[in-house]
Amino acid sequence: MILSVEEKAYTFRDVMGLISNLKEHKGCKICLILNDEVIEEDKDEFRTYFEKVVDISLQFAPSAAECARIALAANTKTEKLLAENCVALGISNIRLIKKIERSTRRIEPMLRKFDEQVLKQAVQSLTLFGWSLYEPSKAPSLDYLRKRTGPDPFGIDKDKPIPEREAGWNAMLDAYRFSGFDEFDSVLLDGI
C-alpha cells in the first residue's frame, strides 16, 4: 500500500521508518490510529514493520450493543426499535447506525398516521437495507434481499445444496424475521 502526502508516495516501510526514527532518536511518543481491516495490499509488509515499530497495540472493537448505546439515545420508540435491530444484525459501525437513524427520522413523520406496525416494519427494513448498502462486505447484498422469498413452508428444494454464506444469511434473516422484499421495501430503499 502506498500512502500519499502532497503528491509524494510513501510505502509502509517509509512511514514506519520515520516513526521508528522519531521514537528512537528524537524521543517522540507517537500514536497511530489505523483501520487495519482496509489494508488489502502488502498486508504482510505492514505486519512486519508494525510489529517491529509498535510497542503497544490496542484494538477498539465494541460490540453491536455497545455501538447502539453510543450512537442512539434510545429515548423514543423508534430509537429503541432501531437499536434492537442493529444489535440483532450485529451492526458495530457507529457511523452506519447514525446514517440509518437519519433515514428513520426522515420517514417517521410520514408514517405517524398509520398503524404502529408500519413504522416498525419501516425501521426494520431501513436497518437491513442500510447495512446491506453501506457494509456490503458483511451484509447480504441488496440483490440477494430482493430475490429472497423467506423460508419455504412446504420444503420444496430441500435437497438442493445452499452455499455456506447464503445459509448463514438465511438463518440470520429468519431470526431477524425478514421474509421477503415487497413494494413498501422498494420505496424505502429508494429513499435511502
C-alpha positions as CSV (number, residue, x, y, z in Angstrom):
1,M,0.0,0.0,0.0
2,I,1.2,3.5,-0.8
3,L,0.4,6.5,1.4
4,S,0.2,9.7,-0.4
5,V,1.1,13.1,1.1
6,E,1.3,16.2,-1.1
7,E,1.9,14.4,-4.3
8,K,4.6,12.1,-2.9
9,A,4.0,8.4,-2.4
10,Y,5.2,6.7,0.8
11,T,5.3,3.0,1.5
12,F,4.6,1.3,4.8
13,R,8.4,0.9,5.1
14,D,8.9,4.7,4.7
15,V,6.2,5.6,7.2
16,M,7.3,3.0,9.8
17,G,10.9,4.0,9.3
18,L,10.0,7.7,10.0
19,I,8.1,6.6,13.1
20,S,11.0,4.4,14.3
21,N,13.4,7.3,13.8
22,L,11.3,9.8,15.7
23,K,10.8,7.3,18.5
24,E,14.4,6.1,18.8
25,H,16.4,9.3,18.0
26,K,14.1,12.1,19.0
27,G,12.3,10.5,22.0
28,C,8.9,11.1,20.5
29,K,5.8,9.3,21.6
30,I,3.6,8.5,18.6
31,C,0.0,7.3,18.5
32,L,-1.2,5.6,15.3
33,I,-4.9,5.3,14.6
34,L,-5.5,2.7,12.0
35,N,-8.2,0.8,10.4
36,D,-6.2,-2.4,9.6
37,E,-9.3,-4.1,8.1
38,V,-9.0,-2.0,4.9
39,I,-5.3,-2.8,4.3
40,E,-5.5,-5.1,1.3
41,E,-2.2,-4.7,-0.4
42,D,1.1,-5.5,1.2
43,K,-0.6,-6.9,4.4
44,D,2.5,-9.0,5.2
45,E,4.8,-6.0,4.8
46,F,2.5,-3.9,7.0
47,R,2.5,-6.6,9.8
48,T,6.3,-7.0,9.6
49,Y,7.0,-3.3,10.1
50,F,4.1,-2.8,12.5
51,E,5.5,-5.5,14.9
52,K,9.0,-4.0,14.7
53,V,7.9,-0.4,15.4
54,V,4.8,-0.5,17.6
55,D,5.4,-1.2,21.3
56,I,1.7,-1.2,22.5
57,S,-1.3,-2.1,20.3
58,L,-4.9,-1.7,21.5
59,Q,-7.8,-2.9,19.5
60,F,-11.1,-0.9,19.8
61,A,-13.8,-3.4,18.8
62,P,-17.1,-2.6,20.6
63,S,-20.0,-5.0,20.4
64,A,-23.1,-4.1,18.4
65,A,-24.9,-3.4,21.7
66,E,-22.2,-1.0,22.8
67,C,-22.2,0.7,19.4
68,A,-26.0,1.1,19.6
69,R,-25.8,2.6,23.0
70,I,-23.1,5.1,21.8
71,A,-24.9,6.1,18.6
72,L,-28.5,6.2,19.8
73,A,-30.1,7.8,22.8
74,A,-33.0,5.3,22.8
75,N,-35.4,7.9,24.1
76,T,-38.1,7.2,21.6
77,K,-39.8,4.0,20.4
78,T,-38.2,4.4,17.0
79,E,-34.7,4.7,18.5
80,K,-35.3,1.7,20.7
81,L,-36.5,-0.3,17.6
82,L,-33.5,0.8,15.7
83,A,-31.2,-0.1,18.5
84,E,-32.8,-3.6,18.8
85,N,-32.5,-4.1,15.0
86,C,-28.8,-3.0,14.9
87,V,-28.0,-5.4,17.7
88,A,-30.0,-8.3,16.0
89,L,-28.0,-7.8,12.8
90,G,-24.7,-7.3,14.7
91,I,-24.0,-3.8,13.3
92,S,-21.0,-2.4,15.1
93,N,-20.3,0.6,12.9
94,I,-21.4,3.8,14.7
95,R,-21.3,5.9,11.5
96,L,-23.6,3.4,9.8
97,I,-26.0,3.4,12.7
98,K,-26.2,7.2,12.5
99,K,-26.9,7.0,8.8
100,I,-29.7,4.6,9.3
101,E,-31.0,6.7,12.1
102,R,-31.2,9.7,9.8
103,S,-33.2,7.6,7.3
104,T,-35.7,6.6,10.0
105,R,-36.0,10.1,11.2
106,R,-37.0,11.2,7.7
107,I,-39.6,8.5,7.3
108,E,-41.1,8.7,10.8
109,P,-43.3,11.8,10.3
110,M,-44.8,10.4,7.2
111,L,-45.8,7.1,8.9
112,R,-47.3,8.6,12.1
113,K,-50.8,8.5,10.7
114,F,-50.6,4.7,10.1
115,D,-50.6,1.8,12.4
116,E,-47.6,1.4,14.7
117,Q,-46.6,-1.9,12.8
118,V,-46.0,0.1,9.6
119,L,-43.3,2.2,11.3
120,K,-41.9,-1.0,12.9
121,Q,-41.6,-2.7,9.5
122,A,-40.0,0.5,8.0
123,V,-37.4,0.7,10.8
124,Q,-36.6,-3.0,10.4
125,S,-36.3,-2.7,6.6
126,L,-34.3,0.5,6.7
127,T,-31.8,-1.0,9.2
128,L,-31.3,-4.1,7.0
129,F,-31.1,-2.1,3.7
130,G,-28.7,0.5,5.2
131,W,-26.5,-2.3,6.5
132,S,-26.5,-4.0,3.0
133,L,-25.9,-0.8,1.2
134,Y,-23.1,0.7,3.4
135,E,-21.4,-2.5,4.6
136,P,-21.6,-4.9,1.6
137,S,-18.7,-7.0,2.7
138,K,-20.5,-8.1,5.9
139,A,-24.2,-7.9,4.9
140,P,-26.2,-9.8,2.3
141,S,-26.4,-7.9,-0.9
142,L,-29.5,-5.8,-1.9
143,D,-29.9,-8.1,-4.9
144,Y,-29.9,-11.1,-2.6
145,L,-32.5,-9.5,-0.4
146,R,-34.7,-8.6,-3.4
147,K,-34.7,-12.3,-4.5
148,R,-35.2,-13.8,-1.1
149,T,-38.7,-15.2,-0.5
150,G,-38.1,-16.4,3.0
151,P,-38.2,-19.9,4.4
152,D,-40.1,-22.4,2.3
153,P,-43.1,-23.7,4.3
154,F,-43.5,-26.7,2.0
155,G,-39.9,-27.9,2.0
156,I,-39.5,-27.6,-1.8
157,D,-35.9,-27.9,-2.9
158,K,-34.7,-29.2,0.4
159,D,-32.2,-31.4,-1.3
160,K,-30.7,-28.5,-3.2
161,P,-27.4,-27.6,-1.6
162,I,-27.1,-24.0,-0.3
163,P,-23.7,-22.2,-0.2
164,E,-22.5,-21.7,3.3
165,R,-22.6,-17.9,3.2
166,E,-26.2,-17.9,1.9
167,A,-27.2,-20.4,4.6
168,G,-25.7,-18.1,7.2
169,W,-27.6,-15.1,5.7
170,N,-30.8,-17.2,5.6
171,A,-30.5,-18.1,9.2
172,M,-29.8,-14.5,10.2
173,L,-32.7,-13.2,8.1
174,D,-35.1,-15.8,9.5
175,A,-34.1,-14.8,13.0
176,Y,-34.5,-11.1,12.0
177,R,-37.9,-12.0,10.6
178,F,-37.3,-10.6,7.2
179,S,-39.3,-12.9,5.0
180,G,-39.1,-11.0,1.7
181,F,-38.9,-7.8,-0.3
182,D,-42.2,-6.1,-1.0
183,E,-43.3,-2.8,-2.7
184,F,-43.1,-0.9,0.6
185,D,-39.5,-2.1,0.9
186,S,-38.8,-0.9,-2.6
187,V,-40.0,2.6,-1.8
188,L,-37.9,2.6,1.4
189,L,-34.8,1.5,-0.4
190,D,-35.3,4.3,-3.0
191,G,-35.4,6.7,0.0
192,I,-32.1,5.6,1.2
